[in-house]
Amino acid sequence: MKGAISNSLVGLLMVFALAACAQQPAQEINAAKSAVDAAIADGAEKYSPAGARKVNDELAAAMAEVNSQDGKFLKDYKKAKGLLAAVRTDAEALKASLAARKQEAKKQALDALDAATAGVKDAEAALAKAAGNRKAKVALDALNSDAKGLEGNLREIKNLIDTEDYTTAIDQAGAARERSAHLAEKAAQLAPAVKAPKMKGTGKKKHS
């Protein structure tokens, strides 16, 4: 009987010793962090900000669990390993989804550029109609200068698309569209009034 009790105590002591000496799940930590870093490096914060926040929050929660176990005498990293595995899975899924999100963002940026380009052309057409108003030369010169600035903006937007900065391109294209609409409105106000043609008399000629 005493031998059985002794063996049980030895077994319990071994379990306690193993728990007390449990090591951080370094491999799981590194794998989770690498997966999150890869997703962020591939543009997750631009193309899926909610997804980027999610995996970062999950990683923080997993590391909080690791740190919690570090401070205990009897350490149990089972829960932490499960959280870290979930982080890795979610981060890898997020990274895999970014290609489609990039294509959608590119399409939106190109559509925004087309709309901005059309707006600039409308503004230039309005300026061409207003060019005959010599009394408004100073104002028209300023508007033409603004139009040239918008043409420069269009080139910048195209460069942003070429460098895959689609979010900034969309924002700048929207701003250029608004500026061109405002410019076209001002130009229309300066256009010279078109005189109505004189109507010929319709009365009957008197006979002598």
Buried (B, 14 or more C-beta within 10 A) or exposed (E): EEEEEEEEEEEEEEEEEEEEEBEBBEEBBEBBBEBBEBBBEBBBBBBBEEBBEBBBEBBEBBBEBBEEBEEEEEBEBEEBBEBBBBBBBBBBEBBEBBEEBBEEBBEBBBEBBEBBBEBBEBBBEBBEBBBEBEEBEEBBEEBBEBBEEBEEBBEBBBEBBEEBBBBBBBBBBEBBBEBBEBBBEBBBEBBEEEEEEEEEEEEEEEEE
